Amino acid sequence: MKCDIRIEAVLYISCGGAIIGGKGLVESLKAIEEAGSIRAAAEKLGINYRRLWTRIKHAETILGARLVETDRKGSKLTPLARRIIAAYELMEHILKKHGIESFNITDAECEA
């Protein structure tokens, strides 16, 4: 029997049971912080502005809180956004440190 099974640890961010995002949201927030604007962050990520803006607004709606503050000078992250990034990266680090990102079940193991 041919067997190619992969079990992966996937991190996501939720609030009240609703998923607001995962790695893509964290990468988006980091890009906004680095670029200083949503438009520049979208260019850096290779996605259009509307897609990035929608990703952020979706998360903010579920959270009931702002992640990004925007004014005429650009955009910056709120303390909540920075806390989400830090917590996500800590969990990611813990998984990698303990080698529990994923498991593979090989053909030989499927025979048993």
Secondary structure, DSSP 8 states (H G I E B T S, - for coil): ----EEEE----EEETTEEEESHHHHHHHHHHHHHSSHHHHHHHHTS-HHHHHHHHHHHHHHHTS-SEEEETTEEEE-HHHHHHHHHHHHHHHHHHHTT-SEEEE-HHHHH-
